[in-house]
Amino acid sequence: MVWSIGEKLMNTCYPWLWLKPKKHWQTSRKSQQLQVMMRIVAYCLQSTPLGLRAIYIGPSDLSVSMGYKPGCDRTEPEVLEAISVIRQACKDAGIYVALHCDNPTYAHQALKKDGIDLVSLSTDVRLLAKIAASELAIIRQ
């Protein structure tokens, strides 16, 4: 069984966090942000059904819940820190961590440097669109 952080963590466990504007994250002290994030992760991990093996972090959902625009391959310090906190809480609980990525370089860093166990790279539609654009560019030359 796998949970999506974006879907389960932000919407199911603490739906009020979804409504917090970016201003809340900017004006709150960093320690308060981390405490809130740790409480959310701890709550979700404590209430998990038996057999939970992995948590899938949807960076787009997570960033939207923190007041940023949707998208993968996040660079905002607050979002990266939230991902790090989630990853560490999962590691402490013996749960694998997966992360959705758009860029292979970002995915490589997530696996090799950030301690993520599994990455998904883009989507079939995006990959087909990239290939089609590349092929059309050759034809148009």
Solvent accessible surface area in square Angstrom, and as a share of the most:
residue,aa,sasa,rsa
1,M,120,0.54
2,V,88,0.50
3,W,35,0.12
4,S,29,0.19
5,I,4,0.02
6,G,0,0.00
7,E,96,0.43
8,K,65,0.28
9,L,2,0.01
10,M,0,0.00
11,N,63,0.32
12,T,91,0.53
13,C,19,0.12
14,Y,58,0.22
15,P,77,0.48
16,W,105,0.37
17,L,1,0.00
18,W,92,0.32
19,L,142,0.71
20,K,64,0.27
21,P,80,0.50
22,K,71,0.30
23,K,141,0.60
24,H,59,0.26
25,W,9,0.03
26,Q,110,0.49
27,T,98,0.57
28,S,25,0.16
29,R,161,0.59
30,K,128,0.54
31,S,58,0.38
32,Q,80,0.35
33,Q,20,0.09
34,L,51,0.25
35,Q,105,0.47
36,V,29,0.17
37,M,2,0.01
38,M,80,0.36
39,R,144,0.53
40,I,1,0.01
41,V,3,0.02
42,A,41,0.31
43,Y,106,0.40
44,C,3,0.02
45,L,28,0.14
46,Q,152,0.68
47,S,62,0.40
48,T,32,0.19
49,P,56,0.35
50,L,180,0.89
51,G,48,0.46
52,L,19,0.09
53,R,166,0.61
54,A,15,0.11
55,I,3,0.01
56,Y,58,0.22
57,I,0,0.00
58,G,11,0.10
59,P,3,0.02
60,S,31,0.20
61,D,57,0.30
62,L,0,0.00
63,S,0,0.00
64,V,46,0.27
65,S,0,0.00
66,M,1,0.00
67,G,30,0.29
68,Y,27,0.10
69,K,166,0.70
70,P,95,0.60
71,G,25,0.24
72,C,25,0.15
73,D,31,0.16
74,R,21,0.08
75,T,108,0.63
76,E,39,0.17
77,P,99,0.62
78,E,49,0.22
79,V,0,0.00
80,L,75,0.37
81,E,52,0.23
82,A,4,0.03
83,I,14,0.07
84,S,46,0.30
85,V,19,0.11
86,I,0,0.00
87,R,50,0.18
88,Q,81,0.36
89,A,9,0.07
90,C,0,0.00
91,K,74,0.31
92,D,108,0.56
93,A,55,0.43
94,G,66,0.64
95,I,16,0.08
96,Y,135,0.51
97,V,1,0.00
98,A,4,0.03
99,L,5,0.02
100,H,25,0.11
101,C,0,0.00
102,D,32,0.17
103,N,70,0.36
104,P,86,0.54
105,T,103,0.60
106,Y,45,0.17
107,A,6,0.05
108,H,102,0.46
109,Q,82,0.37
110,A,1,0.01
111,L,70,0.35
112,K,142,0.60
113,K,159,0.67
114,D,62,0.32
115,G,31,0.30
116,I,6,0.03
117,D,59,0.31
118,L,111,0.55
119,V,31,0.18
120,S,36,0.23
121,L,76,0.38
122,S,8,0.05
123,T,57,0.33
124,D,103,0.54
125,V,108,0.62
126,R,118,0.43
127,L,77,0.38
128,L,121,0.60
129,A,57,0.44
130,K,112,0.47
131,I,103,0.52
132,A,49,0.38
133,A,61,0.47
134,S,60,0.39
135,E,92,0.41
136,L,80,0.40
137,A,53,0.41
138,I,111,0.56
139,I,130,0.66
140,R,188,0.69
141,Q,183,0.81
